Amino acid sequence: GGVHHHGPLSEGDKLVEWAARAAVVTALVLLSMKLYAWFVTGSMGILASLVDSCLDLGASLVNMLAVRYARVPPDDEHRFGHGKSEGIAGLAQALIVTGSAAYVGIEATTRLLAPSAVLEPQLGLGVMFISLILTLGLVTFQSFVVRQTGSLAISADAVHYKADVLTNIAIL
């Protein structure tokens, strides 16, 4: 098809779009901080969290694209619109969360069998604490958007960030 012209966005669509963008920006910030912290500390917990943030970023990017695509108006091939892309994004999210849980489990087991020292623990703790605060902020915003809009995509995106809150507490 040709160029799609979107009509003006409803308040709900704007909120969903903002929540999707907020997740991508948060994931980028967390990823950068954790990459630095892991580089300095060599901490297994931070590495696991870093991998998780990479997956979060991927999931949130997929989500952001799905949210945009879901708004494309119906056309000849998609007579009823593109809303199903939100459901597909939700499925992709579930697979990503499962994959990262498996990876972190394997890494944790390896470290239990062969422990190694963590350098600069204060830096690691600081980064994980900031991660916790940022993630809590994002989850709060996402929950608000889901209550306002019922967005499947944002709801699915919120699931792994809620899990991250627990992971961040565990790593701390």
LINVEN-V445248 format. One line per field, one symbol per residue. ss: DSSP state (A for helix, B for strand, O for the rest). phi: phi as a letter, one per 40 degrees, with the letter a starting at -180 (. if undefined). psi: psi as a letter, one per 40 degrees, with the letter a starting at -180 (. if undefined). A space follows every 10 residues. Layout:
ss = ???
phi = ???
psi = ???
This chain:
ss = OOOOOOOOOO AAAAAAAAAA AAAAAAAAAA AAAAAAAAAA AOOAAAAAAA AAAAAAAAAA AAAAAAAAAA OOOOOOOOOO OOOAAAAAAA AAAAAAAAAA AAAAAAAAAA AAAOOOOOOO AAAAAAAAAA AAAAAAAAAA AAAAAAAAAO OAAAAAAAAA AAAAAAAAAA AO
phi = .cccbccccc dccccccccc cdcccdcccc dcccccccdc cgcccccdcc dccccdcdcc cdcccccccc cdcdbdcbcb gbccdccccc cdddcccccc ccccdccccd cccbcacccf dccdcccccc dccccccccc ccccccccbg ccccccccdc ccccdccccc cd
psi = iahhhhaiii dddddddddd dddddddddd dddddddddd dehddddddd dddddddddd dddddddddd ehiiaddgdf afdddddddd dddddddddd dddddddddd dddgiiihif dddddddddd dddddddddd ddddddddde hddddddddd dddddddddd d.
